[in-house]
Amino acid sequence: MQKARNLIVTVAAILFGFAIAAQADDHKHRLNVPADKWLSVSEVIQKLKAQGYSVTKIEIDDGAYEFDATNADGVRIEGHANPATGEIMTGYDD
């Protein structure tokens, strides 16, 4: 009985450790751009337009601009733009 209890405690501790590591990993790519460094929504839309995108929706989400747009070929995309530069961030996951 004691061995089973020790095994359960050990497995629970390992799973808890994985959960904490996964949660920390989820936020390692979050930006921390000060508010006074952010471009306005219209500036970001202009930057995206200069990159060939037509923005249909834009909002702030997890420290970045999240947008829906169509590219020059009319393909709909969802993406994130750096709030300080307006550049599209590849691999940024909310």
DSSP file (Angstrom, degrees, kcal/mol; ACC not computed):
  #  RESIDUE AA STRUCTURE BP1 BP2  ACC     N-H-->O    O-->H-N    N-H-->O    O-->H-N    TCO  KAPPA ALPHA  PHI   PSI    X-CA   Y-CA   Z-CA
    1    1 A M     >        0   0    0      0, 0.0     4,-2.1     0, 0.0     5,-0.2   0.000 360.0 360.0 360.0 -41.9    0.0    0.0    0.0
    2    2 A Q  H  >  +     0   0    0      1,-0.2     4,-2.5     2,-0.2     5,-0.2   0.883 360.0  52.8 -64.9 -38.5    2.8    2.4    0.9
    3    3 A K  H  > S+     0   0    0      2,-0.2     4,-2.4     1,-0.2    -1,-0.2   0.908 109.1  49.4 -64.0 -41.4    4.6    1.7   -2.5
    4    4 A A  H  > S+     0   0    0      2,-0.2     4,-2.3     1,-0.2    -1,-0.2   0.912 111.6  48.8 -63.4 -42.3    1.4    2.5   -4.4
    5    5 A R  H  X S+     0   0    0     -4,-2.1     4,-2.4     2,-0.2    -2,-0.2   0.913 111.5  49.3 -64.4 -42.7    1.0    5.7   -2.5
    6    6 A N  H  X S+     0   0    0     -4,-2.5     4,-2.4     1,-0.2    -2,-0.2   0.893 110.9  50.7 -62.6 -39.7    4.6    6.7   -3.1
    7    7 A L  H  X S+     0   0    0     -4,-2.4     4,-2.7     2,-0.2     5,-0.2   0.913 110.1  49.2 -64.0 -43.3    4.1    5.9   -6.8
    8    8 A I  H  X S+     0   0    0     -4,-2.3     4,-2.5     2,-0.2    -2,-0.2   0.919 112.3  48.0 -63.1 -43.9    1.0    8.1   -7.0
    9    9 A V  H  X S+     0   0    0     -4,-2.4     4,-2.2     2,-0.2    -2,-0.2   0.907 112.9  48.8 -64.1 -41.5    2.8   11.0   -5.3
   10   10 A T  H  X S+     0   0    0     -4,-2.4     4,-2.2     2,-0.2    -2,-0.2   0.931 112.6  46.7 -64.1 -46.6    5.8   10.6   -7.6
   11   11 A V  H  X S+     0   0    0     -4,-2.7     4,-2.6     1,-0.2     5,-0.2   0.907 112.3  51.0 -62.9 -42.4    3.6   10.5  -10.8
   12   12 A A  H  X S+     0   0    0     -4,-2.5     4,-2.4    -5,-0.2    -1,-0.2   0.901 109.8  50.0 -62.3 -41.1    1.6   13.5   -9.6
   13   13 A A  H  X S+     0   0    0     -4,-2.2     4,-2.1     2,-0.2    -1,-0.2   0.900 111.5  48.5 -65.1 -40.6    4.8   15.5   -8.9
   14   14 A I  H  X S+     0   0    0     -4,-2.2     4,-2.2     2,-0.2    -2,-0.2   0.937 112.6  47.6 -64.4 -46.7    6.1   14.7  -12.4
   15   15 A L  H  X S+     0   0    0     -4,-2.6     4,-2.2     1,-0.2    -2,-0.2   0.889 110.9  51.8 -62.7 -39.3    2.8   15.7  -14.0
   16   16 A F  H  X S+     0   0    0     -4,-2.4     4,-2.3    -5,-0.2    -1,-0.2   0.908 108.6  51.6 -62.7 -41.7    2.7   18.9  -12.0
   17   17 A G  H  X S+     0   0    0     -4,-2.1     4,-2.3     1,-0.2    -2,-0.2   0.904 109.9  49.0 -61.5 -42.6    6.2   19.7  -13.1
   18   18 A F  H  X S+     0   0    0     -4,-2.2     4,-2.5     2,-0.2    -1,-0.2   0.888 109.9  52.2 -63.9 -39.3    5.3   19.2  -16.8
   19   19 A A  H  X S+     0   0    0     -4,-2.2     4,-2.1     2,-0.2    -2,-0.2   0.911 110.8  46.8 -64.7 -42.6    2.2   21.4  -16.4
   20   20 A I  H  X S+     0   0    0     -4,-2.3     4,-2.3     2,-0.2    -2,-0.2   0.919 113.3  48.9 -65.5 -43.6    4.3   24.2  -14.9
   21   21 A A  H  X S+     0   0    0     -4,-2.3     4,-2.2     1,-0.2    -2,-0.2   0.899 111.6  49.4 -63.8 -40.7    6.9   23.9  -17.7
   22   22 A A  H  X S+     0   0    0     -4,-2.5     4,-1.8     2,-0.2    -1,-0.2   0.898 110.7  49.9 -65.7 -40.4    4.3   23.9  -20.4
   23   23 A Q  H  X S+     0   0    0     -4,-2.1     4,-0.8     2,-0.2    -2,-0.2   0.915 111.6  47.8 -65.5 -42.5    2.6   27.0  -18.9
   24   24 A A  H >< S+     0   0    0     -4,-2.3     3,-0.8     1,-0.2     4,-0.3   0.894 110.4  52.9 -64.4 -39.4    5.9   28.8  -18.8
   25   25 A D  H >< S+     0   0    0     -4,-2.2     3,-1.1     1,-0.2     4,-0.4   0.840  99.2  64.0 -65.1 -33.6    6.7   27.8  -22.3
   26   26 A D  H 3< S+     0   0    0     -4,-1.8     3,-0.3     1,-0.2    -1,-0.2   0.800 110.4  37.6 -59.8 -29.4    3.4   29.2  -23.5
   27   27 A H  T X< S+     0   0    0     -3,-0.8     3,-1.2    -4,-0.8    -1,-0.2   0.330  85.5  96.3-108.4   6.7    4.4   32.7  -22.6
   28   28 A K  T <  S+     0   0    0     -3,-1.1    -1,-0.2    -4,-0.3    -2,-0.1   0.754  88.3  47.9 -71.1 -20.8    8.1   32.7  -23.5
   29   29 A H  T 3  S+     0   0    0     -4,-0.4    -1,-0.2    -3,-0.3     2,-0.1   0.349  82.8 122.2 -99.3   6.1    7.4   34.3  -26.9
   30   30 A R    <   -     0   0    0     -3,-1.2     2,-0.2     1,-0.1    33,-0.1  -0.445  60.7-126.3 -70.3 140.2    5.1   37.1  -25.5
   31   31 A L        -     0   0    0     31,-0.5    -1,-0.1    -2,-0.1    -2,-0.1  -0.475  14.1-161.0 -83.1 156.5    6.2   40.6  -26.3
   32   32 A N        +     0   0    0     -2,-0.2    -1,-0.1     2,-0.0    32,-0.1  -0.473  26.4 161.8-134.3  62.6    6.6   43.2  -23.7
   33   33 A V        -     0   0    0     30,-0.3     5,-0.1     1,-0.1    -2,-0.0  -0.737  42.3-116.9 -87.4 124.2    6.5   46.4  -25.7
   34   34 A P    >   -     0   0    0      0, 0.0     3,-2.1     0, 0.0     4,-0.4  -0.269  23.8-116.2 -59.4 147.1    5.8   49.5  -23.6
   35   35 A A  G >  S+     0   0    0      1,-0.3     3,-1.2     2,-0.2    -2,-0.0   0.818 113.3  59.1 -56.6 -35.3    2.6   51.3  -24.5
   36   36 A D  G 3  S+     0   0    0      1,-0.2    -1,-0.3     0, 0.0    -3,-0.0   0.584 102.3  55.3 -74.2  -6.9    4.3   54.4  -25.6
   37   37 A K  G <  S+     0   0    0     -3,-2.1    -1,-0.2     2,-0.1    -2,-0.2   0.489  84.1 109.5 -98.7  -7.0    6.2   52.4  -28.3
   38   38 A W    <   -     0   0    0     -3,-1.2    46,-0.2    -4,-0.4     2,-0.2  -0.461  66.0-131.1 -73.9 139.5    3.1   51.0  -29.9
   39   39 A L        -     0   0    0     44,-3.5    46,-0.1    -2,-0.2    -2,-0.1  -0.512  33.4-101.6 -75.7 155.9    2.1   52.1  -33.3
   40   40 A S     >  -     0   0    0     -2,-0.2     4,-2.3     1,-0.1     5,-0.2  -0.324  31.7-106.2 -73.1 165.1   -1.6   53.1  -33.7
   41   41 A V  H  > S+     0   0    0      1,-0.2     4,-2.6     2,-0.2     5,-0.2   0.921 122.3  50.9 -57.1 -45.3   -4.0   50.7  -35.4
   42   42 A S  H  > S+     0   0    0      1,-0.2     4,-2.1     2,-0.2    -1,-0.2   0.870 108.8  51.6 -64.5 -35.7   -4.1   52.8  -38.5
   43   43 A E  H  > S+     0   0    0      2,-0.2     4,-2.2     1,-0.2    -1,-0.2   0.904 110.9  47.8 -65.8 -40.4   -0.3   52.8  -38.7
   44   44 A V  H  X S+     0   0    0     -4,-2.3     4,-2.7     2,-0.2     5,-0.2   0.915 109.9  52.3 -66.7 -42.0   -0.2   49.0  -38.4
   45   45 A I  H  X S+     0   0    0     -4,-2.6     4,-2.5     1,-0.2    -1,-0.2   0.913 110.1  49.2 -59.5 -41.9   -2.8   48.7  -41.1
   46   46 A Q  H  X S+     0   0    0     -4,-2.1     4,-2.2     2,-0.2    -1,-0.2   0.896 110.3  50.4 -64.4 -40.2   -0.7   50.9  -43.4
   47   47 A K  H  X S+     0   0    0     -4,-2.2     4,-0.8     2,-0.2    -2,-0.2   0.912 112.5  46.7 -63.5 -42.1    2.4   48.8  -42.6
   48   48 A L  H ><>S+     0   0    0     -4,-2.7     5,-2.2     1,-0.2     3,-0.6   0.888 110.0  53.4 -67.5 -38.1    0.5   45.6  -43.4
   49   49 A K  H ><5S+     0   0    0     -4,-2.5     3,-1.9     1,-0.2    -1,-0.2   0.903 104.9  54.8 -61.4 -41.2   -0.9   47.2  -46.6
   50   50 A A  H 3<5S+     0   0    0     -4,-2.2    -1,-0.2     1,-0.3    -2,-0.2   0.738 104.8  55.2 -63.8 -22.4    2.6   48.1  -47.7
   51   51 A Q  T <<5S-     0   0    0     -4,-0.8    -1,-0.3    -3,-0.6    -2,-0.2   0.369 130.2 -95.9 -91.2   3.3    3.4   44.3  -47.2
   52   52 A G  T < 5S+     0   0    0     -3,-1.9     2,-0.4     1,-0.3    -3,-0.2   0.643  82.4 127.6  97.0  16.3    0.6   43.4  -49.6
   53   53 A Y      < -     0   0    0     -5,-2.2     2,-0.6    18,-0.2    -1,-0.3  -0.831  48.7-150.0-110.5 145.6   -2.2   42.7  -47.2
   54   54 A S  E     -A   70   0A   0     16,-2.6    16,-1.7    -2,-0.4     2,-0.3  -0.942  25.6-142.1-110.2 108.0   -5.7   44.0  -47.0
   55   55 A V  E     +A   69   0A   0     -2,-0.6    14,-0.3    14,-0.2     3,-0.1  -0.533  27.3 172.7 -78.8 129.7   -6.7   44.0  -43.3
   56   56 A T  E    S+     0   0A   0     12,-2.7     2,-0.3     1,-0.4    13,-0.2   0.624  72.1  11.1-105.6 -21.6  -10.4   43.1  -42.5
   57   57 A K  E     +A   68   0A   0     11,-1.6    11,-2.4     2,-0.0    -1,-0.4  -0.974  61.4 178.3-156.8 141.5  -10.1   42.9  -38.7
   58   58 A I  E     +A   67   0A   0     -2,-0.3     2,-0.3     9,-0.2     9,-0.2  -0.986  10.4 155.5-148.4 138.9   -7.4   44.0  -36.2
   59   59 A E  E     -A   66   0A   0      7,-2.5     7,-3.6    -2,-0.3     2,-0.4  -0.972  44.4 -96.9-153.7 163.8   -7.4   43.9  -32.4
   60   60 A I  E     +A   65   0A   0     -2,-0.3     2,-0.3     5,-0.2     5,-0.2  -0.743  45.8 167.5 -86.8 131.8   -4.9   43.7  -29.5
   61   61 A D  E >   -A   64   0A   0      3,-3.0     3,-1.0    -2,-0.4    -2,-0.1  -0.922  61.2 -20.5-150.3 119.9   -4.3   40.2  -28.2
   62   62 A D  T 3  S-     0   0    0     -2,-0.3   -31,-0.5     1,-0.3     3,-0.1   0.863 127.0 -44.3  51.7  45.7   -1.6   39.0  -25.8
   63   63 A G  T 3  S+     0   0    0      1,-0.2   -30,-0.3   -33,-0.1     2,-0.3   0.634 125.5  71.4  82.1  13.8    0.8   41.9  -26.3
   64   64 A A  E <  S-A   61   0A   0     -3,-1.0    -3,-3.0    18,-0.1     2,-0.6  -0.931  87.2 -93.0-147.5 170.1    0.5   42.1  -30.1
   65   65 A Y  E     -AB  60  81A   0     16,-2.2    16,-3.0    -2,-0.3     2,-0.5  -0.822  36.4-159.1 -87.4 126.2   -1.9   43.1  -32.9
   66   66 A E  E     +AB  59  80A   0     -7,-3.6    -7,-2.5    -2,-0.6     2,-0.3  -0.903  19.9 178.3-103.3 134.1   -3.9   40.1  -34.1
   67   67 A F  E     -AB  58  79A   0     12,-2.9    12,-2.6    -2,-0.5     2,-0.4  -0.954  31.0-147.6-139.7 155.4   -5.3   40.6  -37.6
   68   68 A D  E     +AB  57  78A   0    -11,-2.4   -12,-2.7    -2,-0.3   -11,-1.6  -0.960  38.6 149.4-112.9 138.4   -7.3   38.9  -40.3
   69   69 A A  E     -AB  55  77A   0      8,-2.4     8,-3.2    -2,-0.4     2,-0.4  -0.942  41.5-119.6-155.4 172.9   -6.4   39.9  -43.8
   70   70 A T  E     -AB  54  76A   0    -16,-1.7   -16,-2.6    -2,-0.3     6,-0.2  -0.966  27.9-136.7-119.6 144.7   -6.3   38.8  -47.4
   71   71 A N    >   -     0   0    0      4,-2.2     3,-2.2    -2,-0.4   -18,-0.2  -0.240  40.9 -82.4 -88.9-175.1   -3.0   38.7  -49.4
   72   72 A A  T 3  S+     0   0    0      1,-0.3   -19,-0.1   -20,-0.2    -1,-0.1   0.751 131.3  53.7 -60.9 -25.2   -2.4   39.8  -52.9
   73   73 A D  T 3  S-     0   0    0      2,-0.1    -1,-0.3     0, 0.0     3,-0.1   0.417 120.5-107.9 -88.7   0.9   -3.8   36.5  -54.2
   74   74 A G    <   +     0   0    0     -3,-2.2     2,-0.4     1,-0.3    -2,-0.1   0.581  69.6 148.0  83.4  10.5   -7.0   36.9  -52.2
   75   75 A V        -     0   0    0      1,-0.0    -4,-2.2     0, 0.0    -1,-0.3  -0.675  47.2-126.9 -82.1 128.9   -6.1   34.2  -49.7
   76   76 A R  E     +B   70   0A   0     -2,-0.4     2,-0.3    -6,-0.2    -6,-0.3  -0.567  33.7 179.5 -76.4 133.9   -7.4   34.9  -46.2
   77   77 A I  E     -B   69   0A   0     -8,-3.2    -8,-2.4    -2,-0.3     2,-0.4  -0.938  23.0-149.6-132.2 157.2   -4.8   34.8  -43.4
   78   78 A E  E     +B   68   0A   0     -2,-0.3     2,-0.3   -10,-0.2   -10,-0.2  -0.986  36.4 145.8-120.0 136.4   -4.8   35.3  -39.7
   79   79 A G  E     -B   67   0A   0    -12,-2.6   -12,-2.9    -2,-0.4     2,-0.4  -0.917  42.1-110.8-157.0-177.7   -1.6   36.7  -38.2
   80   80 A H  E     -B   66   0A   0      9,-0.5     9,-3.0    -2,-0.3     2,-0.4  -0.978  22.2-156.2-126.8 138.8    0.1   38.8  -35.5
   81   81 A A  E     -BC  65  88A   0    -16,-3.0   -16,-2.2    -2,-0.4     7,-0.2  -0.932  28.2-109.3-116.4 139.9    1.9   42.1  -36.1
   82   82 A N     >  -     0   0    0      5,-2.9     4,-2.9    -2,-0.4     3,-0.4  -0.487  25.1-141.0 -63.3 127.4    4.6   43.5  -33.9
   83   83 A P  T  4 S+     0   0    0      0, 0.0   -44,-3.5     0, 0.0    -1,-0.2   0.717  98.1  45.9 -68.3 -19.8    3.1   46.5  -32.1
   84   84 A A  T  4 S+     0   0    0    -46,-0.2    -2,-0.1     3,-0.1   -20,-0.0   0.720 129.8  18.6 -93.1 -23.7    6.3   48.6  -32.4
   85   85 A T  T  4 S-     0   0    0     -3,-0.4     3,-0.1     2,-0.2    -1,-0.0   0.646  86.8-129.8-121.4 -23.4    7.1   47.9  -36.0
   86   86 A G     <  +     0   0    0     -4,-2.9     2,-0.2     1,-0.3     3,-0.0   0.451  59.7 141.9  81.0   0.2    4.0   46.6  -37.8
   87   87 A E        -     0   0    0     -5,-0.1    -5,-2.9     1,-0.1    -1,-0.3  -0.491  59.6-106.2 -75.5 144.1    6.0   43.6  -39.1
   88   88 A I  B     -C   81   0A   0     -7,-0.2     2,-0.7    -2,-0.2    -7,-0.2  -0.502  30.0-141.5 -69.5 134.8    4.3   40.2  -39.3
   89   89 A M    >   -     0   0    0     -9,-3.0     3,-0.8    -2,-0.2    -9,-0.5  -0.884  11.2-151.1-102.7 114.8    5.5   37.9  -36.6
   90   90 A T  T 3  S+     0   0    0     -2,-0.7     3,-0.1     1,-0.2   -11,-0.0  -0.646  79.4  18.0 -83.3 141.1    5.9   34.3  -37.8
   91   91 A G  T 3  S+     0   0    0     -2,-0.3     2,-0.6     1,-0.3    -1,-0.2   0.471  83.3 140.4  81.0   2.2    5.5   31.6  -35.2
   92   92 A Y    <   -     0   0    0     -3,-0.8     2,-0.5   -12,-0.1    -1,-0.3  -0.696  31.3-171.7 -81.3 119.6    3.7   33.9  -32.7
   93   93 A D              0   0    0     -2,-0.6   -64,-0.1   -67,-0.1    -3,-0.0  -0.938 360.0 360.0-118.8 129.9    1.0   31.8  -31.1
   94   94 A D              0   0    0     -2,-0.5    -1,-0.1   -64,-0.0   -32,-0.1   0.438 360.0 360.0 -96.7 360.0   -1.7   33.2  -28.8
